[in-house]
Structures are given as C-alpha cells and as structure tokens.
Amino acid sequence: MGARGDPYLWDELEQAFATISLSCSKAYFIDQFEKFFQELTNHTFKDNKECEIFVEKYARGGMSSGSISMEFWQREALPLLLNRLEKAK
C-alpha cells in the first residue's frame, strides 16, 4: 500500500524527474531513480531489504509519519513508473 511519508517522496521525485526526457532508456531511468531516491531519502534503493525507512523531513505529524515503504517503492511504484515511461514513448 504505502506509508505516510510516501506522498512527500512522490512530490520530490516528480520535481527531480522534471528535467529527465521521456525518451530516456529504461536503464537510464532506473539509474536516475536510484540516484534521486538516495539523494532525497539518504537511503539506498537497490538491494535495500528494509520494510520501511524513516526520513525526518517527511515526518509531519502522526505515529508513522516520515515512514517510507520500501516494499511499495520496489514492488509497485518503480514498476508503475517504468510502465508509464514505456507508454509515453
């Protein structure tokens, strides 16, 4: 499903990807995604086995505030973005 910090990460990733061409390759997109994820969360994306990570800047109140669901990003969000990239070409 996702965690309470995920919408804030979505917003920042949208801004980060604003400069990336939709004609980029899938490999380039994944490289950029992993780079931006690391820069925005201070956590690696690739091979991260944690269920959730905590990102202080996304903590905006509430018990699970600031939590990012690694499972959501690895199993749902990145595949969704890659699918959208392919459809945009």
N, C-alpha and C positions, 0 to 999 in steps of 0.2 A: 504494500500500500504506500508507504512513505512515512516520514517523520515530520515533526513540526518545523524543523529548520529547512526542509527541502524546498519549499516555495521561495525562500530567500536565495538559495543557491541557484534555482532556476532563473531568477531575475538577473543575478550577476553573470551567469553563463550566457544569457541572452545578450547582455551588453558586450561581453568578451567576444562572442562569435559574430557580432555585427560587422566586423572587418574581414571576416573569412568568406571567400567566394563559395557560392553553392555549387560551383563546378569543380570543387576540390575532390581529390580522391578519398575513398573510404579510409585508407591508411593515414592520410594526412589529417583527416577529420578526427580520427581516434587519437593520433599523436597530440593534436591541439586540445582535444577534450581532456586528456590526461594531464597535460601541462596546465591548463586553466584550472582544473579540479585541484591540483596540488597548490597552485598559487592562491586560490580562493579559500581553501579549507586547511591548508598546511598539513594535509594527509595525502599519501599516495593513493591512487585509484587502482592501478594494475596490481593484481595479486593481493589486494587487501582482504584479509579473511575476517575482519571485524564485522559484526552485525550492524552496529551503529558507531558513529564517531560523534564527538562533540565539537562544535565550532562556536566559540564565545560570541563572536559578532552576530550570530543568528539567534542568540538567546534573548528573547524579547518578552519573557514572562511565561509562567506556566511550568508545570512539572517536567515535561520532556522538551522544553524549549531549547533550541540550539542543537538538537539531535538531527543527524543526517543518516538516513537508512542506506547503508552500503548495498544491501540486497536489492532495494528498489533501483538504485542507480546502475548496478551491474546487470540485473536481470530484466528490468523494464525500461528505464529511462534511456540508457545508451542505445539499446536495440531500437527503441522508438525513434530516436533522433537519426540513427543510421537509415531507417526505413524512410523517414521524411526526406533525408538527403537524396536518396535514390529516386524518390518520386519527383523531386524538384529538378532533376536533370533532364 
